[in-house]
Amino acid sequence: MQHPQSNPRKKSRAGRNLPAAIAVGAAIGFTIIAILIWDRYLWVALVAAGAAMGTHEVVRRLREAGYIIPVVPLLAGGQLMIWLTWHFHAAGAMAGFGVTAVVCMFWRLALQGNAAPSESSGIDSAPSNYLRDVAATVFLAAWVPLFAAFGVLLVYPHDGSGRVFTLMIGVVCSDSGGYFVGVLFGKHPMVPAISPNKSWEGLAGSLLFGITAVTLSATLLVHQPVWIGLLLGLTIVVTATLGDLVESQIKRDLGIKDMGRILPGHGGLMDRLDGTLPAAVATWTVLTLLA
């Protein structure tokens, strides 16, 4: 009789439940494409909801690690950054970020001041780490809702659907190309201390698939010259890859594997947005300054 543990279920070399990941990715992709075809302004609401959920995921993890994060002004300010772009565009996003940073600084200071010290230990028993908590809060405000606001800014021009699609197809093809090439041919770790599964071969796959997809999308949908498409493709791949590494390092600092479990096969929402958020900033910058 075969021992019940003699045939354990094999896991993906890249650590994903691949069928679940494909199903979830396809559902997200279908939703985004449907929005861009039907009414591209729904993209604003989708991004606003995603930014709120992603922010909450990170706040929960930071609180588990002992951080004191002023969550109410952070979440409200995140929505302010995104929705102010509707009429004020980039200026609205930056104004919302400034207001959020200022309010969060004062909010955390109020939490510090309202903590009464015990009679035995005196003032030293009041909560400390003000600088650490405020730095983490302002970083989070930039990392998630402000970067997401740049993704919203892409949709307002007349060719906004094509711009958003170019961003998303670039990130997807970069991630997919890196994943499959890395699984099949990956032998040389890129940054094993941060992300053991990333290889130089996988990066080559990301560059090949990502640049090709972005160049085609930028030229056919956004009507940009080929050199803009090539530059944009390279920029999206690099920023998406580095964004993934940044989140990996943050998770290592916090001692966690995933930010959450909301997306089967992917982890938390932030585990999918980690590359998209900085890539949105890069896409808006290239298409605004050079196109």
C-alpha positions in Angstrom: 0.0 0.0 0.0 1.4 3.4 -1.0 2.3 5.7 1.8 -0.1 8.8 1.8 2.9 11.2 1.6 4.9 9.4 -1.0 3.4 11.3 -3.9 3.2 14.9 -2.7 1.6 17.6 -4.9 4.2 19.3 -6.9 4.4 23.1 -6.8 5.4 25.5 -9.5 9.1 26.3 -9.6 8.1 30.0 -9.3 5.9 29.4 -6.3 2.5 30.0 -7.8 -0.7 28.0 -8.2 -0.6 28.3 -11.9 -4.2 27.4 -12.9 -5.6 29.7 -10.2 -3.2 32.5 -11.3 -4.2 32.2 -14.9 -7.9 32.2 -14.1 -7.6 35.3 -11.9 -5.4 37.1 -14.3 -7.8 36.4 -17.2 -10.7 37.7 -15.2 -8.9 40.9 -14.3 -7.7 41.4 -17.9 -11.3 40.8 -19.3 -12.6 43.4 -16.8 -10.1 46.0 -17.7 -10.6 45.5 -21.5 -14.4 45.7 -21.1 -14.1 49.0 -19.2 -11.7 50.5 -21.8 -14.1 49.5 -24.6 -17.4 50.4 -23.0 -16.6 53.5 -20.9 -13.0 54.3 -20.2 -13.9 56.7 -17.4 -14.9 53.7 -15.2 -11.1 53.1 -15.0 -11.0 55.9 -12.5 -13.4 54.1 -10.2 -11.6 50.8 -10.6 -8.2 52.3 -9.8 -9.7 54.2 -6.8 -11.1 51.0 -5.4 -7.9 49.1 -6.0 -5.8 51.8 -4.4 -8.0 51.7 -1.3 -7.8 47.9 -1.1 -4.0 47.9 -1.7 -3.4 50.6 0.9 -5.5 48.7 3.5 -3.5 45.5 2.8 -0.2 47.2 3.5 -1.5 49.1 6.5 -2.7 45.8 8.0 0.7 44.3 7.6 2.5 47.3 9.0 0.3 47.3 12.0 1.0 43.6 12.6 4.7 44.6 12.7 4.1 47.3 15.3 3.7 50.4 13.2 1.2 53.0 14.1 -0.4 54.2 10.9 -3.0 57.0 10.7 -5.3 54.9 8.5 -8.3 57.2 8.2 -6.5 60.2 6.6 -4.3 57.9 4.6 -7.3 56.2 3.0 -9.3 59.4 2.6 -6.2 61.2 1.2 -5.7 58.4 -1.3 -9.1 58.9 -2.7 -8.5 62.6 -2.8 -5.3 62.1 -4.9 -7.2 60.0 -7.5 -10.5 61.9 -7.8 -8.9 65.4 -7.9 -7.3 64.3 -11.2 -10.8 64.4 -12.7 -10.7 68.2 -13.0 -7.2 69.2 -12.0 -5.1 66.4 -13.6 -1.5 66.1 -12.3 -1.9 69.2 -10.2 -4.8 67.6 -8.4 -2.9 64.5 -7.7 0.1 66.4 -6.2 -2.2 68.7 -4.2 -4.0 65.6 -2.8 -0.6 64.0 -1.9 0.5 67.2 -0.1 -2.7 67.4 1.9 -2.5 63.7 2.8 1.1 64.0 4.0 0.4 67.1 6.1 -2.7 65.6 7.7 -1.0 62.3 8.4 1.9 64.0 10.1 -0.4 65.9 12.4 -2.7 62.9 13.0 0.2 60.7 14.1 1.5 63.6 16.3 -1.9 63.8 18.0 -1.7 60.0 18.7 1.7 60.6 20.2 0.5 63.5 22.4 -2.7 61.8 23.6 -0.9 58.8 24.9 -0.7 59.4 28.7 2.5 58.2 30.4 2.2 56.0 33.4 3.1 57.4 36.8 5.9 54.9 37.4 7.9 55.4 34.2 7.1 59.0 33.2 7.1 60.4 29.7 9.3 57.7 28.3 6.4 55.3 28.3 4.5 57.3 25.7 4.5 55.7 22.2 7.8 56.3 20.3 8.8 55.8 16.7 7.1 58.9 15.4 9.6 59.4 12.7 9.5 55.7 11.6 5.7 55.7 11.5 5.3 59.0 9.6 8.0 58.0 7.1 6.2 54.7 6.5 2.9 56.5 6.1 4.2 59.1 3.6 6.0 56.4 1.7 2.8 54.4 1.5 0.8 57.4 0.4 3.2 57.9 -2.5 3.7 54.2 -3.3 0.0 53.2 -3.7 -2.5 56.1 -4.3 -0.2 58.7 -5.8 1.4 56.2 -8.2 -2.1 54.9 -8.9 -3.2 58.5 -9.7 -0.6 58.5 -12.6 -2.4 55.4 -13.9 -5.7 57.4 -13.9 -4.1 60.3 -15.7 -3.4 58.1 -18.6 -7.1 57.6 -19.4 -8.1 61.3 -19.8 -6.6 62.1 -23.3 -8.7 61.2 -26.4 -6.5 58.0 -26.8 -6.7 57.2 -23.1 -8.0 53.7 -23.6 -4.9 52.9 -25.8 -2.6 54.4 -23.2 -4.0 52.4 -20.4 -4.0 49.2 -22.5 -0.3 49.9 -23.4 0.6 50.1 -19.7 -1.3 47.0 -18.7 -0.2 44.8 -21.6 3.4 45.9 -21.0 3.3 44.9 -17.4 1.4 41.6 -18.1 3.8 40.6 -20.9 6.8 41.6 -18.8 5.6 39.5 -15.9 4.5 36.5 -18.0 7.6 36.5 -20.2 9.8 36.7 -17.1 7.9 33.9 -15.4 7.9 31.4 -18.3 11.4 32.0 -19.5 12.6 32.0 -15.9 10.9 28.6 -15.2 12.2 27.0 -18.4 15.7 28.4 -18.6 16.4 30.3 -15.4 19.8 29.3 -13.9 21.5 32.5 -12.9 19.8 34.3 -9.9 19.5 38.0 -10.4 19.1 39.2 -6.7 18.9 36.1 -4.6 19.0 38.0 -1.3 15.7 39.8 -2.3 13.9 37.5 -4.7 15.4 34.0 -5.2 13.0 33.2 -8.0 14.1 36.0 -10.3 16.9 35.1 -12.8 18.8 37.0 -15.5 17.2 34.6 -18.1 13.8 35.7 -16.8 14.7 39.3 -17.1 15.7 38.7 -20.8 12.2 37.1 -21.3 10.6 40.1 -19.7 12.5 42.5 -22.0 11.7 40.5 -25.1 8.0 40.0 -24.5 7.4 43.4 -22.7 9.1 45.6 -25.3 7.5 43.8 -28.2 4.0 44.1 -26.7 4.4 47.8 -25.8 6.0 48.8 -29.1 3.0 47.2 -31.0 0.5 48.8 -28.7 2.1 52.2 -28.6 2.3 52.4 -32.4 -1.1 50.8 -33.3 -3.3 52.2 -30.5 -1.6 55.4 -29.3 -0.1 56.2 -32.8 3.4 56.9 -31.5 6.6 56.4 -33.5 8.5 53.1 -33.1 11.3 54.7 -31.1 8.8 55.9 -28.5 7.3 52.4 -28.3 10.8 50.9 -27.8 11.7 53.4 -25.1 8.4 53.0 -23.4 8.6 49.2 -23.5 12.1 49.3 -21.9 10.9 51.8 -19.3 7.9 49.7 -18.3 9.8 46.5 -18.0 12.6 48.1 -15.9 10.2 49.9 -13.6 7.8 46.9 -13.2 10.7 44.6 -12.4 12.2 47.0 -9.9 8.8 47.6 -8.4 8.4 43.9 -7.8 11.8 43.8 -6.1 10.9 46.8 -3.9 7.8 45.0 -2.6 9.8 41.8 -2.1 12.3 43.7 0.1 9.4 45.3 2.0 7.9 41.8 2.6 11.3 40.5 3.8 11.6 43.4 6.2 8.1 42.6 7.6 8.8 38.8 7.6 5.9 37.9 5.4 5.4 36.0 2.1 2.4 37.8 0.6 0.7 41.0 1.4 -2.7 39.2 1.5 -4.7 36.3 0.1 -7.5 38.0 -1.8 -6.3 36.7 -5.2 -5.9 33.0 -5.5 -2.6 32.1 -7.2 -1.3 35.6 -6.8 -1.5 36.5 -3.0 -2.7 39.9 -2.1 -3.8 42.7 -4.4 -0.5 44.5 -3.8 1.4 41.4 -5.0 -0.1 42.2 -8.4 0.1 46.0 -8.3 3.8 46.1 -7.2 5.1 46.4 -10.7 2.1 48.2 -12.2 2.2 51.2 -9.9 5.8 52.5 -10.7 5.2 51.5 -14.4 2.2 53.8 -14.4 4.4 56.7 -13.4 6.9 55.8 -16.1 4.2 55.5 -18.8 2.6 58.8 -18.0 6.0 60.5 -17.9 7.2 59.1 -21.3 3.9 59.8 -23.0 3.5 63.3 -21.6 7.1 64.6 -22.0 8.1 62.9 -25.2 5.0 62.0 -27.2 
